[in-house]
Amino acid sequence: LHEFGHHLQQTDLDLGAALLDHAADQQLEEAACQVFASRVLLPDELVGPLTPQRGPDATTVAAYYNMSNASRAACCVRAAELLVGGGAVVLYGSDGVVDANASTGVIPPARGSDQSGTPLVARALSRPGETVEHNETFIAYSTGTPAPLYGQATRADGSVVPALQAHTASRKPF
């Protein structure tokens, strides 16, 4: 579906013209294809009943994966789109290296970067089978460490899937 999204953008004149209006047209095309695929594979009718009113958390992403035929990456994209207040949903391999990411309002960790030393990912890797939380985790960037994030992580088919949010962690009562 992602590749079909590229096909549509490259063969539909209106979609092509819309891309030409943006300076970052390749980034926009890639992001649009990711969202297109995630919305087809995870329609509102499926994700609506699974998503808490305050937005998805890591367990919600695992539920999307378990209740659909969508890839873990597509589930991350769909969940990131629904995060209240923005954040990142990331797919880590069993070694803590980023396989895929999706975000709104937060720069996600780079694909291929090792995040195993961050508080949330380290906790998730040390407690397989558990859903873990950390209220002052962070994303390790090559340029340093930004402000702390609320984080929750769980497992989905062997991978670690955290939801990271700066302000409005959906699982936290106010």
N, C-alpha and C positions, 0 to 999 in steps of 0.2 A: 504493500500500500504506500509505503514511503516513496518508492521508486515511481509508482503510478502518479503520486503527487508531483514529482519532477516532470513527468511526461505531460501532465495537464498544464503545468505552468509554462512549459516550453512549446506547447502547441495551441494554447488558447490565447488569442490576441489581447483580450482584456487583462488576463492575468500577467502576461508578458509586459504589457504597457505599465501595469501597476509596479512591477519590479524595477523597471527602468527609472521610475520616479524616485528611487531610493539609492543613496550613496552606497549602502552596504547590501546591495542586491543579492549577493551570494549567501550572506548570513541570513537575510530575510527569507530567501527561498528555502534554505535548509530548515529553518525554524518552522516555516509554514508547512513543510512536508512532514515534519515530526508531529505537529499538532493535528494535521489532517489524518494521518495514520492512527494516532491515539484516539481521536474522536470517532472514527469508523469502528475500530476494534473495541472501544470502551464508550459506548453511547450513553447519553444522560440517563436512559432508562435502566441501565446496569449500574452505573456509578452513583446515581442519586440515592437509592436506598442504602448503599454501603458507606456513604460519606457523612460523617457527623456534621451537624449544622455549623459548627465552628471551623470546619475544614478538615482535610485528611491528615492523618499522622502515619507513622511507619506501618502500623498494623492495618490501616486502610489500604495502603499500597499492596501489602501481602494479600489482602482480601480481593483486590482487583485481579491480581495474578491468579489466585486460586479459583475465581468465579468466571474466568474468561479464557479465551485462547490467545490473548495478547502476550507479547513478550514482556519481560521484566522492564526493559527500557521503555516500551510504550506505556506501561503502568506508571513509571516515574514521570514521564512527560505529562500524562493526564493529571496525575496528582499535583504536580507543580503548578499546573494551570489553575487548580482549585484551591491552592493555599491562600488562606485569609491573611492579608498583610505581607505576603511574599515569603520567599525562602527558597530552599533547594531540596530536591529529592535526588539521591545519588544511589548508584548501584556499584557496590564494591565486591570484588572477588573475595574468596576465602582468605586471601593474604592481605586484604586492606588496600588493594590497588584499585583505582577508579576504572570501572568498565563503561559506565554511561552516566550522564547527568542531565538534569533539567532544572531550570530555576526561573523565578520571577523576582526581581529586585535584589538578588544576592548573586555575586559572582561565584559560580560553582567551582569545585576543585577540578583541575585539568584532568582529562582522560589520561590514564597511564600514570598519574601521580600516586605516590605511596602515602596514604593517610592513616596507616596502621598505628602511628604514634599519637594521633589525636585522642583526647579523652574518651569520646563516645565510641569511636571505632575500636580502640584498644579494649574497652569494656565489652563491646559486642563480640569481639573475637575471642575473648577469654571466657565467655559464657554462652557457648553454642546452645541453641534451642530456647534461649530466653529473650524476651523483649526488654531492652535496657534503656535507661534515660540518663542524661547528663545535662544540667542546667547551665554549665559554663564550658561548653565544648567550642571548638573552632575548626576552621578549614585551614590547612597548612598550605600557604602559597609560597612560591619561590621568593617573593618579595617580603615575606614576613607573615605575621599573624594578625588578623583584624579583631574587632570587638567580639566578645563571646556570643554564642548562639545557644538557644534551647535546642536540644536534640533528643530524638528517640530513634532506636534502631531495632530491627527484627530481622529474621531470616526469611528468605523466599527462594525456595528451590536451591539451597546451598549458598546463595549470595547474601551479603549483608545489605539491607536497605534502610538507610536512615532518612528521616525528615528533619531538616534543620531550619529553624526560624529565629529571626532576630527579636521580634516583639510579641507576637501573639501566638504562642504555642497552643495549638488547638486542644491538646490534652490537659492543659493546666487550668484549674479553676481560677477565676479572678476574685 
